[in-house]
Amino acid sequence: MMLLLMGLGVGPTLVTLFSIAGHRSPVGRSATTMTLLGSALTLAQALASAVTGAIAEAGEVRLAMLLPTIAAVLVLAFGVVNLAIERRERAGDGAGTPRGVRSAPSLVSR
């Protein structure tokens, strides 16, 4: 049950992260952006697991348990920063498109 609760936010976080990356990527570079993001996530997860495991084995279990909480707070902080950037861009040009990024024609009807 605890494992379920701990992993509950992973899916929505990853979907949001990839959505933001797709929105912020230059036109025609979405595939490259997604590839880089997937590779970066894999590397970051491996490094975080190694560091957290080393800290736990060294006897600092409380610190090792605190690291995922710090990571969650960072994700929340970056989300707030992204929200502020989005609001500023929408207020600045009215279209909601980030400056310097041209919007591609949508393939999905809205």
Buried (B, 14 or more C-beta within 10 A) or exposed (E): EEEEEEEEEEEEBEEEBBEBBEBBBEEEEBEEBBEEBEEEEEEEEEEEEEEBEEBBEEEBEEEBEEBEEEEEEEBEEEBEEBEEEBEEBEEEEEEEEBEEEEEEEEEEEE
